Amino acid sequence: MNAKVIVVTSGKGGVGKTTTTANIGAALAKLGEKVAVIDVDVGLRNLDVVMGLESRVVFDLVDVLEGKCRMSQALIRDKRVENLFLLPASQTRDKDALDPEVFKTVVRDLVENEGFTRILIDSPAGIESGFKTAAAPAEGALVVVNPEVSSVRDADRIIGLLEAQQVSEIRLVINRLRPKMVASGNMLSEADILDILGVKPIGIIPEDEGIIVSTNVGEPAVLGKTKAGEAFMATARRLKGEDVPYPKFEEDRGFLAALRRLFGGA
């Protein structure tokens, strides 16, 4: 992806957007980029917890947007990964406190004046004002989808909205794939999801209990040795343009035919 400003989004909650943002952000920083990850889920704020930085939050995104602090005061530098920074969300405000045009200006400042080579924006779930603000400055998007019917259906809606906002580069991150269920025909494969959504995957992340552990201790999986961590690192390398092979799983095409009927296809 050539996009410097990338929104990480999905149609429904609970698919792994925040985990994806933290891990790909950390992976890109490990690969030499200067990365800012921004939490736009105002009122909830989870990205700081997943990254283990919650105790260091003093100012937040809304403080920056309202001019109550300088950008340098709100940005939290990760001590484990050089050139990785977090701009946290506010827990005490609601999404109406975000002005999309002001947010675009803040993000532009990070790229043009602060020297960040990549901005990852962790979007709230759904298609309300929070999503619209998060997507406002985006040049590209990572749509996180689980290989299940409801997640794919919601992702289809989000992709349409991103295209309407003229987001030029859209890629899928297929999260929580279970190879054995794919092989038995009881779970959508990456090929199935591509056929339904028409968007190429840039990352395929297997189901991994190690993610639960890494989230609980506030350490992105790419900093350890887990299958999911390796998959997130491979995703970041593809995002930078490297030719990294995708894992291949056996599949039963009969399940895809059933899904096509659900989506009104042939």
C-alpha positions in Angstrom: 0.0 0.0 0.0 1.3 3.4 -0.9 -1.2 5.2 1.5 0.5 6.9 4.4 -2.8 7.5 6.3 -4.7 4.2 6.8 -8.0 3.7 8.6 -8.4 0.3 10.3 -12.1 -0.5 10.3 -14.9 -3.1 10.1 -18.6 -3.3 9.9 -19.2 -4.8 13.3 -17.4 -4.7 16.7 -15.3 -7.5 18.2 -13.5 -8.6 15.0 -10.1 -7.4 16.1 -9.6 -3.9 14.8 -7.7 -2.6 17.8 -5.5 -5.7 18.0 -4.8 -5.3 14.3 -4.0 -1.6 14.6 -1.6 -2.2 17.5 0.2 -5.1 15.9 0.6 -3.7 12.4 1.7 -0.4 13.9 4.3 -2.1 16.0 5.4 -4.3 13.1 5.8 -1.3 10.7 7.9 0.5 13.4 10.1 -2.6 13.8 10.6 -2.5 10.0 11.9 1.0 10.2 8.9 3.3 9.7 7.9 6.2 12.0 4.4 5.2 13.0 1.6 7.0 14.8 -1.5 4.9 15.9 -4.5 7.0 16.7 -7.5 5.8 18.7 -10.7 7.4 17.5 -13.0 5.3 19.5 -13.9 8.2 21.8 -15.7 7.2 25.0 -14.2 3.7 25.1 -10.4 3.9 24.5 -8.9 0.5 24.3 -5.8 0.9 22.1 -3.7 2.2 25.0 -4.6 -0.9 27.0 -3.7 -3.3 24.2 -0.4 -1.5 23.8 0.3 -1.4 27.5 0.5 2.4 27.6 -2.7 3.2 29.6 -0.7 4.4 32.7 1.1 7.1 30.6 -2.0 8.8 29.2 -2.2 12.5 30.2 -3.7 14.2 27.2 -5.8 12.7 24.4 -7.0 13.2 20.9 -9.9 15.6 21.9 -7.5 17.7 23.9 -5.4 18.1 20.7 -8.4 18.9 18.5 -9.7 21.5 21.0 -6.2 23.1 21.3 -5.9 22.3 25.0 -2.4 20.8 24.5 0.3 20.5 21.9 0.6 17.4 19.8 3.9 16.5 21.4 2.2 16.5 24.8 -0.5 14.0 23.8 1.7 11.6 21.7 3.0 8.7 23.8 6.2 7.1 22.7 6.5 3.4 23.0 9.6 2.4 25.0 9.9 -1.0 23.4 9.7 -0.1 19.8 11.6 2.8 18.4 9.5 5.3 16.4 6.1 4.0 17.5 3.7 6.5 19.0 0.2 6.5 20.3 -2.4 9.3 20.3 -5.1 8.0 22.7 -8.8 8.6 22.6 -10.8 10.4 25.3 -12.8 8.3 27.8 -14.9 11.2 29.1 -16.2 12.6 25.8 -18.5 11.3 23.1 -17.9 10.9 19.4 -19.7 14.2 18.6 -16.6 16.0 20.1 -14.7 15.0 16.9 -14.7 17.5 14.0 -13.7 15.6 10.8 -12.1 18.7 9.2 -10.1 19.5 12.3 -9.1 15.8 12.5 -7.9 15.9 8.9 -5.7 18.9 9.8 -4.2 17.1 12.8 -3.4 14.1 10.7 -1.9 16.2 7.9 0.3 17.9 10.5 1.6 14.5 11.7 2.7 13.6 8.2 3.9 16.9 6.9 5.5 18.5 10.0 6.2 15.6 12.5 7.8 13.3 9.9 5.5 10.3 10.4 5.7 7.9 7.4 2.6 6.0 8.4 -0.6 6.8 10.4 -2.9 4.0 11.5 -6.4 5.2 12.6 -8.3 2.8 14.9 -11.9 3.4 13.9 -15.0 2.7 16.0 -17.3 -0.1 14.9 -20.3 0.7 12.8 -21.1 3.4 10.3 -22.0 6.4 12.4 -20.2 9.7 13.0 -17.1 8.1 14.6 -16.4 6.0 11.5 -16.9 9.0 9.2 -14.4 11.1 11.3 -11.9 8.2 11.4 -12.1 7.8 7.6 -12.0 11.5 6.7 -8.2 11.8 6.3 -7.7 8.3 5.1 -5.9 7.5 1.8 -6.2 3.7 2.4 -8.1 1.3 4.5 -7.6 -2.1 6.2 -11.0 -3.7 6.6 -10.8 -6.3 9.3 -13.1 -9.2 8.8 -13.7 -12.5 10.5 -14.5 -15.6 8.3 -18.2 -15.6 9.3 -21.4 -14.5 7.5 -22.3 -11.5 9.6 -18.8 -10.1 9.6 -18.5 -10.5 5.8 -21.9 -8.9 5.2 -21.0 -5.9 7.4 -17.6 -5.6 5.7 -19.4 -5.3 2.4 -21.3 -2.3 3.6 -18.1 -0.6 5.0 -16.3 -1.2 1.7 -19.1 0.6 -0.2 -18.9 3.6 2.2 -15.1 3.8 1.9 -15.3 3.7 -1.9 -17.9 6.5 -1.7 -15.4 8.6 0.3 -12.9 7.9 -2.5 -10.5 6.0 -0.3 -8.1 4.8 -3.0 -6.5 1.7 -1.5 -8.7 -0.9 0.4 -7.4 -4.2 1.6 -8.7 -7.0 3.8 -7.2 -8.3 7.0 -8.9 -11.7 7.5 -8.7 -12.3 11.3 -9.2 -15.4 13.4 -9.0 -18.0 10.6 -9.1 -21.6 11.7 -7.3 -23.8 9.2 -9.0 -27.0 10.2 -12.5 -25.5 9.9 -11.6 -24.1 6.5 -10.3 -27.5 5.4 -13.5 -29.2 6.5 -15.7 -26.7 4.7 -17.1 -25.2 7.9 -15.5 -21.8 7.7 -15.0 -19.4 4.8 -11.5 -19.4 3.3 -9.6 -16.4 2.0 -10.7 -17.3 -1.5 -14.3 -17.4 -0.5 -14.1 -13.9 1.1 -12.3 -12.5 -1.9 -15.0 -13.9 -4.2 -17.8 -12.3 -2.1 -16.2 -8.9 -1.3 -14.0 -8.4 -4.4 -11.2 -6.9 -2.3 -7.8 -8.5 -2.0 -6.5 -9.6 1.4 -3.2 -8.2 2.6 -3.2 -10.2 5.8 -4.5 -13.6 7.0 -4.3 -14.0 10.8 -4.9 -17.4 12.3 -6.9 -18.0 15.5 -4.3 -17.9 18.3 -4.7 -18.0 22.0 -1.4 -16.1 22.2 -3.3 -13.0 21.2 -5.4 -13.2 24.4 -2.2 -13.4 26.5 -0.5 -10.5 24.6 -3.6 -8.3 25.0 -3.9 -9.0 28.7 -0.3 -8.1 29.3 -0.4 -5.1 27.0 2.3 -6.3 24.6 1.6 -6.5 20.8 2.0 -10.1 19.6 4.6 -9.0 17.0 7.0 -8.4 19.9 6.9 -12.1 20.9 6.7 -15.4 19.1 3.2 -16.5 18.2 1.6 -17.6 15.0 -0.6 -14.5 15.0 2.4 -12.3 15.7 4.2 -13.8 12.7 1.1 -13.3 10.5 0.8 -9.6 11.6 4.5 -9.1 10.8 4.0 -10.7 7.3 1.0 -8.4 6.8 3.2 -5.3 7.6 5.8 -6.5 5.2 3.2 -6.9 2.4 1.9 -3.4 3.2 5.5 -2.1 2.6 5.6 -3.8 -0.8 7.4 -7.0 0.0 6.4 -10.2 -1.8 5.5 -12.4 1.2 3.6 -15.6 0.4 0.2 -16.2 1.9 -0.7 -19.4 3.8 -2.7 -21.9 1.8 -5.6 -24.0 3.2 -7.7 -26.7 1.6 -11.3 -25.7 1.1 -14.7 -27.1 0.3 -16.3 -24.9 -2.4 -19.8 -26.2 -1.5 -19.9 -23.9 1.5 -19.2 -20.9 -0.8 -22.2 -21.8 -2.9 -24.4 -21.6 0.2 -23.0 -18.2 1.1 -23.5 -16.9 -2.4 -27.2 -17.7 -2.1 -27.3 -15.8 1.2 -25.8 -12.8 -0.5 -28.1 -13.0 -3.5 -25.5 -14.3 -5.9 -25.6 -17.2 -8.4 
